[in-house]
Every structure is written in C-alpha cells, then in structure tokens.
Amino acid sequence: MKKLLVTLLVAATTLNLVACGSSNKGGQTSEGGTNETTGNDAKVELTVQVEEGWVPYYEQVKETVIGKYPNADIKFITTGSFDHLDVLDQSDPTNPDVADVFALPADRLYGLANNNALAAIDAETMANNVGGFKDFKGGLGGNFYVDGEYLAFPYNIETLIGYVNVANAEAAGIDFSKSIELTSVEADQILTTVHDCWFGVAFANSAELELLGHNDAGELYSDATKEWSELTEDQQKLFTALYDYWKFHDTNKTDLWDKEAAGGYIEEQFKTGGTDVIKIDGPWATTSVKDLVGDASNLEVIPLTNITVNGNPLTHWKGGWGLGVNARVEEDADKMAVAQAFIEEIVNPANAQELFKYTGKILENVEPSAYEGIDELEKKVIDATYAGYEKAENRPLFTEWGSVWDSWQNALLSWSSTQPKDAEAAYNEVKASFEAMMSSF
C-alpha cells in the first residue's frame, strides 16, 4: 500500500494527476511514525497550518521543536482552519497549499479518511510522551481512531457555555447563581440561534430527541420522523417551547429568525442595556463577548447545563479538534518525526495557559488546576467548559450526520413563511424535512 502511495505521489508530481494517500497501520507499528529510527539532524522541510491569532504561540512551539531538530525548516501557512480544509477538499493532499500539519474538527475526520488525506500516526506513543491522558482511546483520542489507525491527535475539547451580562441580569431580576428556565423568562432574555443546529442540538439533547442515529441493527433512524403523537411528552414540550420562542420573535419582528442578521441582533441585545441576559457561545468567543459588555467585571460564565427547558438541562456535545498529518508525509520518516514532535509540543500540558491565551483552546489532558493564576475571566470560561463537557453527549461522527445541519435549519427557518398555527404544525415542518433527509440515504 505504501509503495502505491509513493507511485501516486510521483505521478501527481510529474503528471499533475490527483493522488490519494494510503496508510499501513502506522498507529500500531513502527511503520507509522516515531517508532522508526530517525536522525534529529536530518534536513526536513515542514509546513504547518496556523490561524493568524495563533501565530505567537506557534512561534514558541517552533522554537522548541527546532531546538530538538536543528536542521528542520518549519514554515507556517497562515489561514483559517476551515478555509484550509476547503482547499484540501477541493484538491488533494499533494497540493502545496495544503500544510503538512493542520487542525481539523472531529466531525471532518471520516470525510478526510475516506479521501485518504491523513497519515496514520503513532498516537498512543505520542500520548505517553505528552502525558495527562486518563483514558486516551476512551476520550477524545478515540474519535480519531479509524479502522485500526489513529489519523489525528487530540487538540482541544469544546462545548457550549453561557455568558451572562451581569447588569442586564440585575435589571431583569434574573438570578444566574441557580438554574435558569428558558420558558420562565422572556424570549429575548436568552438569545441563541436555535435554528442553527450547532446550537439547536443542545435543545434536542435536552429532550433526548435523536436527530440521526443508528438502531440496534445498525440502520439509520431519526426521532424527527415520528408522528406528533409518537413523540415523548418531553419532546412535545420541547417543540412547544421552540414554537413559543419563534412566535415571540416573529410577532415582535426581531432579526433572530433571519439567518444572516441574527448574529448582529444577538450581539446588540447582549450589550449592557439590551434585553439579552445570557449569550450561548463557545470558549473561543471570550474576547469578543467581553468587548460587548464593556468590562470583564460585568461578565459571568455558567455551564450550559445551568439553562433548562421544561426542567431539562441543555446539553451540548463533547466536541473537539484534532491535529493531523498530511498523507503525503507518511513515507518520510524524518518529516513524520518532526511533524509528530510539533503536535506534541502544541498540546504540551506545560503550555496549557499560553495555548488558551492565543487560541482559546482547552486541553483534555490537564486538570482545571493547570489554569490557576490565569486571567480570572478566562478561568471562569475554562471551568464552565469543563463542567459542561463532563455532562455533554458524545458527538455523532458518521458521515451521514452532515445532512442534519440543513434539514434542521431549513425546517425551523421555514416557520417564518409557513406561519404554523401551533407547536404540532411547527413540528410537522421539521418532520417533513427529516423525512426528505432520510429518503436521501
């Protein structure tokens, strides 16, 4: 298989053909990476994808790695992670605009694996080198294990949290020190784009509504194709709450149900003096959210589970990102060694605070105490993330789940045009959308 990869790469170079990488159990044997004997003095050219804000931290990592591999020439490709993945998806691993080392969300792994875009890495050895993992394969690491190989290394955990504008909470008489029930406050006091499934899934999870899963026979199914009468009481109450939430904003002609304008509306209302008390977002949004409220002293952070719908806590996913190595690197043992060393240094527990400072990323392989002494607001964000992550659901990673995003969003956004008369009619729009999705598989 590896000889085939070499042949394909040569063909891609000389004939400009599209090549697909292959791998050969590199995560378990010396053929995959650092278990091979490599020379630290070997001349290696390595490219690393980095987002603009991450550069200062990655420069520190680069300096450390070059100290171990003095002849390594490490260059950065400065671009957004999703933009980089789009380039890869639209070309192939041999494209020089695709980095040798890059970040990827866990849900993109299977698509990249199917396209043979990732090299197998010796992740368990790397985990031992890095340290701090309680259950590597049972945690985020397992999300990157495909057909007996690790195709990426855990980068960071992520889940949604709640940012509280303290002044707005006091003006509204909302006590955020205890659970806050969505249906007991005004619909503009907890603002979120529930029609965006990234946020909507937290509501679905609260009522154990499986948007797409596998039954015991391994067949795909969706609770959202059931008749209204077949939904559980909690699921019916969920759609009643969502319907009432939409109805408020539709009646008051806010921009929340406008896909393009909703973000700006939420930000404006979350400013001090606005209606929004809680903004649901991720730890990566800390700086921008702080700017909205004017001062860190006016901002508190709560786990997402502190918000309930019909008494059921909102629970997001155990989301996460990984760091992968381009498939074209797999045959070059020296380059694989430097690539894996760079990844190990990025997630070095000793660097946890610096990593968060520049990237907003929170490591799985450290205790919350590793962030003691960090900025007070940042510590609140980190603590809330860990608390929410502990109770979050495992994220579905199979390819078909990608169809859920538009199926959910299109259905909920359609309410503004179809004007359902009640929650059951609103749910039927969702049901029709998911039936169409299921018929496409």
Secondary structure, 3 states (H helix, E strand, C coil): CHHHHHHHHHHHHHHCCCCCCCCCCCCCCHHHCCCCCCCCCCCEEEEEEECHHHHHHHHHHHHHHHHHCCCEEEEEEECCHHHHHHHHHHCCCCCCCCCCEEEEEHHHHHHHHHCCCECCECHHHHHHHHCCCCCCCCCHHHHHEECCEECCEEEEEECCEEEEEHHHHHHHCCCCCCCEEHHHCCCCCEECCCCCHHHHHHHHHHCCCCCCEECCCCCEECHHHCCHHHCCHHHHHHHHHHHHHHHHHHHCCCCCCCCCCHHHHHHHHHCCCCCCCEEEECHHHHHHHHHHHCCHHHEEEEEHHHEEECCEECCCEEEEEEEEEEHHHCCCHHHHHHHHHHHHHHCCHHHHHHHHHHHCCECCCCCHHHHCCCCHHHHHHHHHHHHHHHHCEECCCCHHHHHHHHHHHHHHHCHHHHCCCCHHHHHHHHHHHHHHHHHCC
